[in-house]
Amino acid sequence: QLDGDDAFIVHCDLDRLLPETDPPNRQITIGFGCFLELIRQSAAEKGFRAEIVPFPEGEPFPQLDERPIARVQLIEDTSVAREPLFDHVLGRRTNRAPYDLSRTVPQFELDKIADAAASNVAAETISDEQTVAALRTLTQEAWRIEWSTAHTRNESIVVTRIGKAEINNNPYGLALSGAVPDALAGAGLLTREKMDTPGTPAYDEALKFYERACASAMAYACIKTTTNTRADQLDTGRAWVRMQLMANALGISFHPLSQALQEFLEMREPYIRAHEILGAVNGETVQMLSRLGYASEPAPAPRETLE
């Protein structure tokens, strides 16, 4: 919402929330933090300072509501330093493919990813074999729970776009495109109904694809916060997108694995174990977890038009 000549107000489209997999709207708030960090970087690129006031009408709990997420004022300021990470914004990708099991991620590059967070959060990377093995097992289990639980699986399937025509008509959500999905869709073997039916090839292949991805993690990145306020969640997003930009700058594939951190009832046991494995103590919240490794770069995700 435009506000005068030099500001705008950011609201959440409440019709696009995911109440089954993200009941407290924590993950969507992290997404807004990513957006606000990219706004800050973009403004600096054009010689403006983005003054961001989060939740100007108060933090909405327990879910997001009509109150704004942030107010952003753009103030011309030639002294603002440009953000070097901005060079990689258009190259940022989420790579869901299985990673190369023969290539380890160098520790000095993992350190660069953690250091890029530069925010009021605890960011770290993990590469020791024991913890990586534990997280591989945990993330596969968490994915199986999300996919085998009808109400969480269905929520993802509803926003899945199969084939180019669907993606072009609704260029957000989960896109399935390429020669294989297009061929399966054309033959009637890949539909939302079949993906939502246990025992069908479409259901089983979706399950196995993500299991293979989780099993191929070569390292991890995570963010923890001492509390779990909406401001913490925005800070997480701002740090998270910076970490991903650094990973992409280094040629390291990056794939958030949110399942074990989700707050729906069926995920309770993996949620507790994730916090134990990642050393979240004294009430800390693990806000984000991502697998790292190497794979061929995917195509950019579809985006809605400016209008």
C-alpha positions as CSV (number, residue, x, y, z in Angstrom):
1,Q,0.0,0.0,0.0
2,L,1.6,3.3,-1.1
3,D,1.9,5.8,1.7
4,G,2.6,9.3,0.5
5,D,5.4,10.0,-2.0
6,D,8.2,8.1,-0.5
7,A,6.9,5.2,1.6
8,F,4.8,2.0,1.4
9,I,3.2,-0.4,3.8
10,V,3.6,-4.2,3.6
11,H,0.6,-6.4,4.4
12,C,0.2,-10.1,4.4
13,D,-2.3,-11.6,1.9
14,L,-4.2,-13.7,4.4
15,D,-5.7,-15.9,1.7
16,R,-2.2,-17.3,0.9
17,L,-1.3,-18.5,4.4
18,L,-0.5,-22.2,5.0
19,P,-2.3,-23.0,8.3
20,E,-1.7,-26.7,8.2
21,T,2.1,-26.7,7.9
22,D,2.6,-23.3,9.3
23,P,-0.1,-22.8,12.0
24,P,1.5,-19.9,13.8
25,N,2.5,-18.2,10.5
26,R,6.2,-18.2,11.7
27,Q,7.6,-19.3,8.3
28,I,5.6,-16.8,6.3
29,T,6.9,-14.1,8.6
30,I,10.4,-15.2,7.9
31,G,9.6,-14.8,4.2
32,F,8.7,-11.2,4.9
33,G,12.1,-10.8,6.5
34,C,13.7,-12.0,3.3
35,F,11.7,-9.5,1.3
36,L,12.5,-6.6,3.5
37,E,16.3,-7.4,3.3
38,L,16.1,-7.4,-0.4
39,I,14.2,-4.1,-0.4
40,R,17.0,-2.6,1.8
41,Q,19.7,-3.9,-0.7
42,S,17.7,-2.7,-3.7
43,A,17.2,0.8,-2.2
44,A,21.0,1.1,-1.5
45,E,21.7,0.1,-5.1
46,K,19.7,3.1,-6.2
47,G,21.1,5.5,-3.6
48,F,18.3,5.3,-1.1
49,R,18.2,4.4,2.6
50,A,15.3,2.1,3.4
51,E,14.0,3.0,6.9
52,I,12.0,-0.1,7.9
53,V,9.6,0.0,10.8
54,P,8.4,-3.5,11.6
55,F,4.9,-4.1,12.8
56,P,4.0,-0.4,13.2
57,E,0.6,-1.3,14.7
58,G,2.0,-4.1,17.0
59,E,3.1,-7.7,16.5
60,P,0.2,-9.9,15.5
61,F,-0.1,-13.1,17.6
62,P,-1.0,-16.0,17.6
63,Q,-1.5,-15.6,13.9
64,L,-0.9,-12.8,11.4
65,D,-3.9,-10.5,10.8
66,E,-4.8,-7.3,9.0
67,R,-2.2,-5.3,10.8
68,P,0.8,-4.3,8.6
69,I,4.1,-6.3,8.6
70,A,6.2,-3.2,8.0
71,R,6.3,0.4,6.9
72,V,9.2,1.2,4.5
73,Q,10.3,4.8,3.8
74,L,12.8,5.4,1.0
75,I,15.1,8.4,1.7
76,E,17.6,9.6,-0.8
77,D,21.1,9.2,0.7
78,T,24.2,9.0,-1.5
79,S,26.3,8.0,1.5
80,V,24.5,4.6,1.8
81,A,26.9,1.8,1.0
82,R,25.8,-0.7,-1.7
83,E,25.5,-4.3,-0.6
84,P,28.0,-6.6,-2.4
85,L,25.6,-9.5,-2.0
86,F,23.1,-7.7,-4.2
87,D,25.1,-8.8,-7.2
88,H,23.7,-12.3,-6.7
89,V,20.1,-11.5,-6.2
90,L,19.0,-12.6,-9.7
91,G,21.1,-15.8,-9.4
92,R,19.5,-16.9,-6.1
93,R,18.0,-20.4,-6.4
94,T,16.5,-23.0,-4.2
95,N,18.0,-26.3,-5.4
96,R,15.8,-29.3,-4.5
97,A,17.8,-31.8,-6.6
98,P,19.9,-34.5,-4.9
99,Y,23.4,-33.2,-4.2
100,D,26.8,-34.7,-5.3
101,L,27.8,-37.1,-2.6
102,S,31.4,-37.0,-3.7
103,R,31.9,-33.3,-3.0
104,T,32.3,-31.9,0.5
105,V,31.8,-28.2,1.2
106,P,35.0,-26.5,2.3
107,Q,34.9,-25.3,5.9
108,F,36.1,-21.8,5.0
109,E,33.2,-21.4,2.6
110,L,30.8,-22.6,5.3
111,D,32.2,-20.0,7.5
112,K,31.5,-17.3,4.9
113,I,27.9,-18.4,4.7
114,A,27.4,-18.2,8.5
115,D,29.2,-14.9,8.7
116,A,27.0,-13.4,6.0
117,A,24.0,-13.5,8.3
118,A,25.1,-10.2,10.0
119,S,21.9,-9.9,12.1
120,N,20.5,-10.3,15.6
121,V,20.4,-14.1,15.3
122,A,22.7,-17.1,15.9
123,A,23.7,-18.4,12.5
124,E,25.9,-21.5,12.1
125,T,26.8,-24.2,9.6
126,I,27.3,-27.9,10.4
127,S,29.5,-30.4,8.6
128,D,30.7,-33.0,11.2
129,E,29.8,-36.5,10.0
130,Q,27.8,-37.5,13.1
131,T,25.5,-34.5,13.1
132,V,25.1,-34.6,9.3
133,A,24.1,-38.2,9.5
134,A,21.6,-37.5,12.3
135,L,20.1,-34.6,10.4
136,R,19.8,-36.6,7.2
137,T,17.8,-39.2,9.1
138,L,15.7,-36.7,10.9
139,T,14.8,-34.6,7.8
140,Q,13.8,-37.7,5.9
141,E,11.5,-38.8,8.7
142,A,10.0,-35.3,9.0
143,W,9.3,-35.2,5.3
144,R,7.6,-38.6,5.5
145,I,5.4,-37.3,8.3
146,E,4.4,-34.2,6.3
147,W,3.7,-36.1,3.1
148,S,1.8,-39.0,4.8
149,T,-0.4,-36.7,6.9
150,A,-3.4,-36.0,4.8
151,H,-4.1,-32.4,5.9
152,T,-0.5,-31.2,5.4
153,R,0.1,-33.1,2.2
154,N,-3.1,-31.7,0.7
155,E,-2.2,-28.2,1.6
156,S,1.0,-28.5,-0.6
157,I,-0.8,-30.2,-3.4
158,V,-3.4,-27.5,-3.7
159,V,-0.7,-25.0,-4.6
160,T,1.2,-27.4,-6.9
161,R,1.3,-26.3,-10.6
162,I,1.8,-29.2,-13.1
163,G,3.1,-28.3,-16.5
164,K,3.8,-25.0,-18.2
165,A,0.2,-23.9,-18.7
166,E,-0.7,-24.1,-15.0
167,I,2.6,-22.5,-14.0
168,N,2.0,-19.5,-16.3
169,N,-1.6,-19.1,-15.1
170,N,-0.6,-19.3,-11.4
171,P,3.1,-18.5,-11.2
172,Y,3.5,-19.1,-7.5
173,G,3.4,-22.1,-5.3
174,L,5.2,-25.4,-6.2
175,A,6.1,-25.8,-9.9
176,L,6.5,-29.1,-11.5
177,S,7.8,-28.7,-15.1
178,G,10.3,-30.2,-17.5
179,A,10.2,-33.1,-19.9
180,V,9.4,-35.8,-17.3
181,P,6.6,-34.0,-15.4
182,D,5.1,-32.7,-18.7
183,A,5.1,-36.3,-20.2
184,L,3.6,-37.8,-17.1
185,A,1.0,-35.1,-16.9
186,G,0.1,-35.6,-20.5
187,A,-0.4,-39.3,-20.0
188,G,-2.6,-38.6,-17.0
189,L,-0.2,-40.2,-14.6
190,L,0.7,-37.0,-12.8
191,T,-2.3,-35.2,-11.4
192,R,-3.1,-33.5,-8.1
193,E,-5.6,-36.2,-7.3
194,K,-3.0,-39.0,-7.9
195,M,-0.4,-37.2,-5.8
196,D,-2.9,-37.0,-3.0
197,T,-3.7,-40.8,-3.2
198,P,-1.3,-43.1,-1.3
199,G,-0.1,-46.0,-3.3
200,T,-0.2,-44.3,-6.7
201,P,3.1,-43.8,-8.6
202,A,2.6,-40.0,-8.4
203,Y,2.3,-40.2,-4.6
204,D,5.3,-42.6,-4.2
205,E,7.6,-40.7,-6.5
206,A,7.0,-37.4,-4.7
207,L,7.8,-39.1,-1.5
208,K,11.0,-40.7,-2.9
209,F,12.2,-37.6,-4.6
210,Y,12.4,-35.6,-1.4
211,E,13.8,-38.5,0.5
212,R,16.7,-38.7,-2.0
213,A,17.2,-35.0,-1.6
214,C,17.3,-35.1,2.2
215,A,19.7,-38.1,2.1
216,S,22.2,-36.1,-0.1
217,A,22.9,-33.2,2.3
218,M,26.7,-32.6,2.6
219,A,26.4,-29.9,5.2
220,Y,23.7,-27.7,6.9
221,A,23.0,-24.1,7.8
222,C,20.7,-23.1,10.6
223,I,19.5,-20.1,12.5
224,K,18.5,-20.0,16.1
225,T,17.0,-17.2,18.2
226,T,16.8,-16.8,22.0
227,T,13.1,-15.9,21.8
228,N,10.5,-16.4,19.2
229,T,8.9,-13.0,18.6
230,R,7.7,-11.7,15.2
231,A,10.7,-9.4,15.2
232,D,12.9,-12.5,15.7
233,Q,11.2,-14.1,12.7
234,L,11.8,-11.0,10.5
235,D,15.5,-10.9,11.6
236,T,15.7,-14.6,10.7
237,G,14.5,-13.9,7.2
238,R,16.9,-11.0,6.7
239,A,19.8,-13.1,7.8
240,W,18.6,-16.2,5.9
241,V,18.4,-14.5,2.5
242,R,21.9,-13.1,3.1
243,M,23.2,-16.6,3.8
244,Q,21.6,-17.9,0.7
245,L,23.0,-15.1,-1.4
246,M,26.5,-15.9,-0.1
247,A,26.0,-19.6,-0.8
248,N,24.9,-18.9,-4.4
249,A,27.9,-16.5,-4.8
250,L,30.2,-19.5,-3.8
251,G,28.4,-21.9,-6.2
252,I,27.0,-23.9,-3.2
253,S,23.5,-25.3,-3.6
254,F,21.0,-24.3,-0.9
255,H,17.7,-26.0,0.0
256,P,15.6,-25.1,3.1
257,L,14.2,-28.1,4.9
258,S,11.4,-26.8,7.0
259,Q,9.5,-30.0,7.9
260,A,11.1,-30.9,11.2
261,L,10.7,-27.3,12.5
262,Q,7.0,-27.1,11.8
263,E,4.6,-26.7,14.7
264,F,1.7,-29.0,13.7
265,L,0.8,-31.8,16.1
266,E,2.1,-34.8,14.1
267,M,5.5,-33.2,13.9
268,R,6.0,-32.8,17.6
269,E,8.6,-35.6,18.1
270,P,10.9,-34.6,15.2
271,Y,10.6,-30.9,16.3
272,I,11.9,-31.8,19.7
273,R,14.7,-33.9,18.3
274,A,15.7,-31.2,15.8
275,H,16.1,-28.7,18.7
276,E,18.2,-31.3,20.6
277,I,20.5,-32.1,17.7
278,L,21.0,-28.5,16.9
279,G,21.8,-27.5,20.5
280,A,18.8,-25.2,21.0
281,V,18.8,-24.8,24.8
282,N,17.1,-22.6,27.4
283,G,14.1,-22.0,25.2
284,E,15.9,-21.2,22.0
285,T,14.0,-21.6,18.8
286,V,15.5,-23.2,15.6
287,Q,14.0,-20.9,13.0
288,M,15.6,-22.3,9.8
289,L,17.5,-25.3,8.6
290,S,18.9,-25.8,5.1
291,R,21.0,-28.5,3.4
292,L,24.1,-27.5,1.5
293,G,26.0,-29.2,-1.3
294,Y,26.6,-29.2,-5.0
295,A,24.3,-29.8,-7.9
296,S,23.6,-28.4,-11.4
297,E,21.9,-25.0,-11.2
298,P,18.1,-25.2,-11.6
299,A,16.0,-22.8,-13.7
300,P,14.6,-19.7,-11.9
301,A,11.3,-20.2,-10.1
302,P,8.2,-18.6,-11.7
303,R,7.1,-15.2,-10.5
304,E,4.0,-13.2,-10.8
305,T,4.1,-10.1,-13.0
306,L,4.7,-6.6,-11.4
307,E,1.1,-5.7,-12.0
